[in-house]
Amino acid sequence: MRHEFSAVIERDGDWFVAWSPEMPGANGQGKTLEECRDNLSEAIALLLEDRREDGLRGVPPDALIQTVQVA
């Protein structure tokens, strides 16, 4: 599954710092732009995994779980 999120990236001295407005709490930083974006991507993935697990906790065993796509 592929997701796309905005990355707001700013320079802070020698570092790049980033956050995503669509994923509150997801932040990244790095000495290079690529490292910063990779760290933000990893933070977003971890948040999505955590929210998915939290959302599925307590789902009845007979419930259907299917995927949907958002354009």
Secondary structure, 3 states (H helix, E strand, C coil): CCCCCCCEEEEECCEEEEECCCCCCCEEEECCHHHHHHHHHHHHHHHHHHHHHHHHCCCCCCCCCCCCCCC
